[in-house]
Amino acid sequence: MFEHLIRLSLRFRSLTLACAGLLFIAGTHAWLNLPIDAFPDISPTQAKVILKIPGMTPEEVEQRVVKPIEQELLSIPNKRIVRSISKYGIADITIDFDEGVDLYWARQQVSERLS
């Protein structure tokens, strides 16, 4: 089988070189137009709310600030999870959205709920 292929390749040298050249050109064209990024962004769509509340303990921040905001953010469609961290004088709330949700739409929804 391989002997027959080698004989044909040696007999039709110009055709073999032309096919190899076409394969090289097609491969180079495919490589240059490859739509894959070298470092794809695999992080989910997120919106973060960071609040400074000076003079409050983490328990006060959690009860007076974070809980009411989280309750309001729970009504956003296409959200996956709402999580928060309360520290002395700081509240950090993160909202993760489903795959494919537009970032600007997600931020607009959060901004509307906060107002």
ZAROFI-719423 format. One line per field, with one value per residue: x, y, z of N, C-alpha, C in turn; residue in three letters. Coordinates in pm, 1 decimal, always signed. Example, Ala and Ser with C-alpha at 12.3 -4.5 7.8 and 13.67 -1.06 7.14 Angstrom:
# ZAROFI-719423
npx = c(+1319.0; +1285.0);
npy = c(-569.0; -225.0);
npz = c(+780.0; +708.0);
capx = c(+1230.0; +1367.0);
capy = c(-450.0; -106.0);
capz = c(+780.0; +714.0);
cpx = c(+1320.0; +1290.0);
cpy = c(-330.0; +3.0);
cpz = c(+780.0; +787.0);
res = c(ala; ser);
***
This chain:
# ZAROFI-719423
npx = c(+81.8; +182.1; +405.6; +295.4; +181.1; +411.2; +542.7; +359.7; +380.6; +646.6; +638.6; +462.6; +580.1; +558.3; +283.2; +259.1; +417.4; +267.5; +24.7; +119.1; +203.8; -44.8; -175.4; -12.2; -56.1; -334.4; -340.9; -190.9; -356.0; -588.2; -482.2; -411.2; -661.5; -791.5; -1043.1; -998.2; -902.2; -585.0; -572.0; -847.0; -1136.0; -1271.8; -1421.6; -1725.7; -2003.6; -2005.5; -2118.9; -2018.9; -2069.0; -1941.0; -1925.9; -1857.3; -1881.9; -1823.9; -1727.0; -1889.6; -1948.2; -1875.0; -2107.8; -2310.5; -2291.1; -2366.5; -2635.3; -2770.7; -2704.7; -2610.7; -2795.9; -3056.3; -2987.3; -2910.7; -3158.5; -3302.4; -3154.9; -3204.4; -3417.3; -3335.2; -3335.3; -3186.9; -2970.1; -2714.7; -2595.6; -2581.2; -2351.7; -2179.3; -1946.3; -1873.6; -1697.9; -1510.3; -1657.0; -1684.1; -1862.0; -1891.1; -2042.8; -2117.5; -2248.7; -2318.9; -2385.7; -2578.2; -2432.4; -2345.5; -2489.5; -2525.6; -2278.5; -2315.0; -2591.7; -2634.9; -2503.5; -2661.8; -2905.4; -2837.5; -2772.4; -3021.8; -3167.5; -3032.8; -3089.3);
npy = c(-118.4; +133.2; +138.1; +160.0; +414.0; +569.0; +519.9; +641.5; +904.8; +963.2; +937.6; +1137.9; +1399.9; +1683.2; +1722.8; +1621.1; +1804.2; +2036.3; +1974.0; +1956.3; +2219.5; +2354.6; +2249.7; +2357.1; +2633.7; +2645.7; +2558.1; +2760.1; +2979.9; +2902.9; +2895.5; +3165.9; +3285.5; +3188.1; +3177.9; +3168.0; +3283.2; +3335.3; +3340.2; +3268.8; +3431.1; +3306.0; +3371.8; +3430.9; +3652.6; +3933.2; +4155.9; +4402.3; +4543.9; +4776.6; +4912.1; +5181.6; +5215.7; +5395.2; +5345.7; +5134.0; +4808.4; +4473.6; +4315.3; +4507.1; +4626.6; +4409.4; +4360.3; +4612.7; +4720.6; +4533.3; +4311.8; +4433.2; +4529.2; +4292.9; +4159.3; +4317.7; +4280.3; +4017.9; +3991.8; +4020.9; +3915.1; +3622.4; +3593.0; +3416.1; +3377.2; +3550.6; +3698.7; +3802.6; +4000.0; +4119.9; +4364.9; +4565.6; +4860.5; +4823.9; +4692.9; +4432.4; +4323.6; +4071.4; +3981.0; +3713.1; +3624.7; +3434.6; +3236.4; +3409.5; +3642.3; +3986.9; +4216.2; +4493.0; +4510.6; +4362.7; +4520.9; +4749.2; +4651.7; +4600.7; +4860.2; +4986.3; +4853.3; +4933.8; +5203.5);
npz = c(+0.0; +97.0; -64.0; -317.6; -301.2; -265.9; -507.9; -688.2; -597.8; -659.8; -933.9; -1018.9; -948.9; -961.9; -924.5; -666.7; -521.0; -570.6; -441.7; -177.1; -138.4; -164.0; +61.0; +260.5; +224.3; +272.5; +539.6; +667.5; +616.0; +759.0; +1018.0; +1061.2; +1063.3; +1281.7; +1524.6; +1800.0; +2114.8; +2266.9; +2545.3; +2678.9; +2818.3; +3092.1; +3305.3; +3485.1; +3404.1; +3602.5; +3858.8; +4083.5; +4401.4; +4606.8; +4917.4; +5139.0; +5478.6; +5727.5; +6069.1; +6151.8; +6283.1; +6161.1; +6201.5; +6224.8; +5972.9; +5815.8; +5900.0; +5874.4; +5623.4; +5419.3; +5413.2; +5340.7; +5082.4; +4950.3; +4953.0; +4776.0; +4540.5; +4478.7; +4306.8; +4046.3; +3710.6; +3552.5; +3723.1; +3891.7; +4145.7; +4457.3; +4662.3; +4962.6; +5155.0; +5469.2; +5642.1; +5878.2; +5839.3; +5564.2; +5288.1; +5063.7; +4784.4; +4557.6; +4245.6; +4048.8; +3713.3; +3469.1; +3202.8; +2909.0; +2948.9; +2890.1; +2984.7; +3029.1; +3045.4; +3277.8; +3471.5; +3452.1; +3549.0; +3817.4; +3898.9; +3872.3; +4071.1; +4298.5; +4317.5);
capx = c(+0.0; +269.2; +493.5; +219.1; +169.1; +543.3; +567.7; +279.4; +436.6; +769.3; +606.6; +398.5; +647.0; +504.4; +151.3; +280.5; +462.1; +155.6; -67.7; +183.3; +197.5; -182.8; -201.3; +60.0; -127.0; -463.1; -313.2; -150.0; -476.0; -672.9; -414.6; -418.5; -800.7; -845.3; -1115.3; -977.9; -807.2; -479.6; -611.2; -990.0; -1193.5; -1366.2; -1490.6; -1866.6; -2041.4; -2020.9; -2133.5; -1976.0; -2109.3; -1851.8; -1974.4; -1783.2; -1969.8; -1730.2; -1772.5; -1980.4; -1887.6; -1923.4; -2245.5; -2397.9; -2288.8; -2445.0; -2778.1; -2831.3; -2673.0; -2597.7; -2920.6; -3157.1; -2941.6; -2920.6; -3300.1; -3341.7; -3084.3; -3252.7; -3520.9; -3275.3; -3341.0; -3063.5; -2858.9; -2682.5; -2572.2; -2548.2; -2272.8; -2128.5; -1848.6; -1883.8; -1583.0; -1525.4; -1679.4; -1686.4; -1950.2; -1856.6; -2148.3; -2086.8; -2360.4; -2278.8; -2496.2; -2569.1; -2343.8; -2399.8; -2559.5; -2449.3; -2221.0; -2375.3; -2727.9; -2626.1; -2471.0; -2778.9; -3002.6; -2790.4; -2783.3; -3163.8; -3211.3; -2971.3; -3151.3);
capy = c(+0.0; +250.3; +134.2; +212.2; +558.9; +627.9; +515.2; +746.2; +1034.3; +984.2; +950.9; +1268.4; +1487.0; +1819.5; +1718.1; +1602.0; +1932.7; +2130.9; +1938.8; +1993.7; +2365.9; +2393.2; +2217.2; +2455.0; +2761.7; +2632.2; +2551.6; +2893.0; +3064.6; +2861.4; +2934.7; +3310.4; +3326.8; +3109.6; +3270.5; +3134.4; +3369.9; +3260.3; +3332.9; +3299.6; +3479.9; +3204.6; +3420.6; +3462.0; +3793.3; +3973.0; +4295.8; +4416.8; +4663.8; +4794.9; +5027.1; +5221.8; +5258.1; +5413.3; +5342.7; +5023.6; +4676.1; +4382.8; +4272.8; +4619.0; +4638.8; +4297.8; +4375.0; +4739.9; +4759.4; +4423.5; +4233.3; +4498.1; +4535.2; +4157.4; +4130.3; +4388.8; +4223.7; +3882.5; +3993.6; +4040.1; +3792.4; +3562.3; +3591.5; +3282.6; +3377.8; +3678.0; +3671.6; +3926.6; +3997.6; +4240.6; +4390.3; +4690.9; +4977.0; +4792.8; +4586.5; +4389.9; +4235.9; +4023.3; +3915.6; +3635.9; +3605.2; +3317.3; +3245.0; +3478.2; +3766.4; +4106.0; +4281.3; +4624.4; +4486.8; +4318.6; +4638.0; +4836.1; +4593.4; +4624.6; +5003.9; +5017.1; +4800.4; +5011.2; +5335.4);
capz = c(+0.0; +102.1; -181.2; -431.3; -280.2; -289.8; -653.1; -751.8; -560.3; -736.2; -1075.7; -1038.5; -851.9; -964.5; -863.2; -522.3; -466.4; -576.9; -332.4; -50.8; -132.1; -135.1; +201.1; +340.8; +213.6; +341.6; +682.9; +711.7; +614.3; +871.6; +1142.2; +1076.4; +1083.9; +1392.3; +1612.2; +1940.3; +2182.8; +2334.9; +2685.4; +2679.4; +2942.5; +3138.3; +3424.5; +3458.4; +3407.4; +3741.8; +3897.5; +4222.0; +4473.7; +4720.9; +4994.0; +5258.8; +5586.4; +5838.2; +6207.0; +6180.0; +6297.6; +6056.2; +6228.1; +6189.8; +5826.6; +5762.5; +5930.3; +5832.0; +5486.4; +5323.3; +5402.4; +5255.4; +4942.6; +4895.7; +4929.1; +4654.8; +4425.2; +4451.0; +4202.9; +3914.0; +3630.2; +3498.7; +3817.1; +3939.0; +4289.5; +4521.5; +4783.0; +5020.1; +5263.6; +5552.5; +5728.7; +5949.9; +5756.0; +5420.4; +5241.2; +4927.2; +4734.6; +4423.2; +4180.2; +3930.5; +3620.1; +3382.8; +3086.9; +2792.3; +2984.4; +2854.1; +3102.2; +3049.9; +3091.1; +3417.5; +3554.0; +3451.5; +3640.8; +3954.2; +3924.5; +3891.4; +4201.0; +4405.8; +4331.3);
cpx = c(+86.7; +363.6; +423.7; +205.9; +301.8; +575.2; +489.4; +334.5; +563.6; +741.9; +548.9; +452.7; +586.8; +364.0; +162.4; +325.2; +350.7; +55.2; -9.4; +179.8; +57.2; -219.9; -132.7; -12.1; -260.3; -443.1; -273.2; -270.2; -568.2; -612.2; -426.0; -560.0; -868.7; -914.2; -1096.5; -871.1; -704.1; -511.3; -759.1; -1037.7; -1300.9; -1441.8; -1636.5; -1889.8; -2072.7; -2046.5; -2097.6; -2026.1; -2019.6; -1892.5; -1882.9; -1882.9; -1882.5; -1798.7; -1867.4; -1903.1; -1940.1; -2067.5; -2345.4; -2404.9; -2377.2; -2594.8; -2840.3; -2810.7; -2682.9; -2728.9; -3026.9; -3115.8; -2950.6; -3065.3; -3348.7; -3279.1; -3132.2; -3356.6; -3465.8; -3285.6; -3201.6; -2945.8; -2838.8; -2668.8; -2541.7; -2471.5; -2211.1; -2027.5; -1861.9; -1761.3; -1606.7; -1536.8; -1685.8; -1784.2; -1914.3; -1959.8; -2115.3; -2208.0; -2306.1; -2402.4; -2472.1; -2476.4; -2414.7; -2475.8; -2468.2; -2404.6; -2288.8; -2520.5; -2727.7; -2596.6; -2588.4; -2885.6; -2964.8; -2806.6; -2930.4; -3212.0; -3152.6; -3037.8; -3288.8);
cpy = c(+125.3; +254.8; +192.7; +365.1; +629.5; +629.1; +624.7; +885.7; +1064.5; +1002.5; +1089.0; +1367.6; +1626.9; +1824.4; +1702.2; +1732.1; +2036.4; +2102.9; +1977.3; +2145.1; +2415.2; +2363.5; +2317.3; +2589.4; +2756.0; +2627.1; +2686.0; +2987.5; +3030.7; +2905.7; +3085.3; +3358.4; +3248.7; +3201.6; +3244.0; +3226.2; +3285.3; +3241.4; +3367.2; +3344.6; +3381.7; +3249.3; +3451.2; +3612.8; +3829.9; +4121.8; +4303.2; +4549.9; +4671.5; +4924.7; +5053.5; +5275.7; +5277.8; +5405.7; +5230.4; +4892.8; +4585.9; +4336.3; +4382.6; +4638.7; +4531.3; +4321.2; +4500.1; +4772.8; +4641.6; +4347.8; +4303.0; +4505.3; +4397.6; +4121.1; +4197.3; +4326.8; +4082.9; +3878.3; +4012.2; +3910.2; +3750.6; +3570.0; +3447.9; +3280.3; +3521.0; +3644.1; +3802.3; +3897.9; +4130.1; +4248.5; +4521.8; +4806.4; +4950.8; +4678.9; +4557.8; +4287.1; +4200.5; +3948.7; +3846.2; +3611.6; +3480.8; +3344.1; +3316.4; +3605.7; +3884.4; +4179.4; +4414.2; +4612.6; +4448.1; +4437.2; +4734.9; +4784.2; +4617.6; +4772.0; +5043.1; +4969.3; +4881.0; +5147.2; +5319.8);
cpz = c(+0.0; -18.2; -302.5; -420.6; -308.3; -439.2; -726.1; -720.8; -638.3; -885.0; -1105.0; -935.4; -847.2; -901.3; -710.7; -456.9; -467.6; -465.9; -196.5; -32.6; -101.1; +10.5; +294.4; +341.2; +288.3; +493.6; +739.9; +717.1; +732.6; +1004.4; +1166.5; +1107.1; +1196.3; +1493.5; +1761.1; +1997.6; +2255.6; +2482.6; +2695.0; +2817.3; +2987.4; +3262.9; +3389.9; +3457.7; +3552.1; +3752.9; +4045.3; +4276.6; +4597.0; +4790.0; +5112.1; +5359.5; +5709.2; +5974.5; +6241.9; +6192.3; +6185.5; +6077.7; +6191.7; +6038.4; +5765.0; +5781.0; +5868.0; +5684.3; +5390.5; +5304.9; +5317.6; +5107.7; +4878.3; +4865.2; +4800.8; +4530.0; +4389.0; +4339.1; +4061.8; +3835.1; +3581.7; +3594.1; +3863.4; +4090.8; +4334.9; +4649.1; +4832.4; +5129.1; +5337.9; +5641.9; +5800.5; +5851.3; +5606.7; +5394.6; +5095.9; +4883.5; +4590.3; +4368.5; +4055.4; +3844.6; +3535.3; +3265.0; +2971.9; +2823.1; +2952.8; +2980.4; +3132.3; +3096.2; +3238.7; +3509.3; +3561.5; +3547.8; +3786.5; +3990.1; +3948.1; +4027.3; +4316.6; +4425.4; +4394.1);
res = c(met; phe; glu; his; leu; ile; arg; leu; ser; leu; arg; phe; arg; ser; leu; thr; leu; ala; cys; ala; gly; leu; leu; phe; ile; ala; gly; thr; his; ala; trp; leu; asn; leu; pro; ile; asp; ala; phe; pro; asp; ile; ser; pro; thr; gln; ala; lys; val; ile; leu; lys; ile; pro; gly; met; thr; pro; glu; glu; val; glu; gln; arg; val; val; lys; pro; ile; glu; gln; glu; leu; leu; ser; ile; pro; asn; lys; arg; ile; val; arg; ser; ile; ser; lys; tyr; gly; ile; ala; asp; ile; thr; ile; asp; phe; asp; glu; gly; val; asp; leu; tyr; trp; ala; arg; gln; gln; val; ser; glu; arg; leu; ser);
***
